[in-house]
Amino acid sequence: MYERIWSAEALEAATSALSIDAQKRAAKDAQKKAAKAEAAEQKQATKLATSVVTIKRIERNKKKFVTAVIGLEAFGLDLKKVAKDFGKKFATGSSVTKLPSGGEEIVVQGDVSDELEEFILEKYKDVPEENIELVDDKKKK
């Protein structure tokens, strides 16, 4: 039944039966869809170019630190898998937490900010080096 209705020959026969005005409208709609798809692709490319991965070193107690990574979801990475990779690489705990601003961050136990930057560049090639920034966060007294 599907082949009879949606096969290439059936669709061609159905469009040839359309009036000339309908064919023009169909062509115009196809052009609009192509333009929309191209605009969406450009928007995604500019979003990737402007998105920044922030690696924060946050002080917990006097000599205890955690490292937070924010912004990796913009590059289409699965944060749970990335957090698991971080935990394996640095032999520490790592988790994905939601931010109040709406995004998600990966929290890795320990001060691994420098090694983390190198690991991200090595393992995830679609994250450019110029889009990574390191931030040092001190605990306020």
Secondary structure, 3 states (H helix, E strand, C coil): CHHHHHCHHHHHHHHHCCCHHHHHHHHHHHHHHHHHHHHHHHHHHHHHHHCCEEEEEEECCCCCEEEEEECHHHHCCCHHHHHHHHHHHHCCCEEEEECCCCCEEEEEECCCHHHHHHHHHHHCCCCCHHHEEEEEECCCC
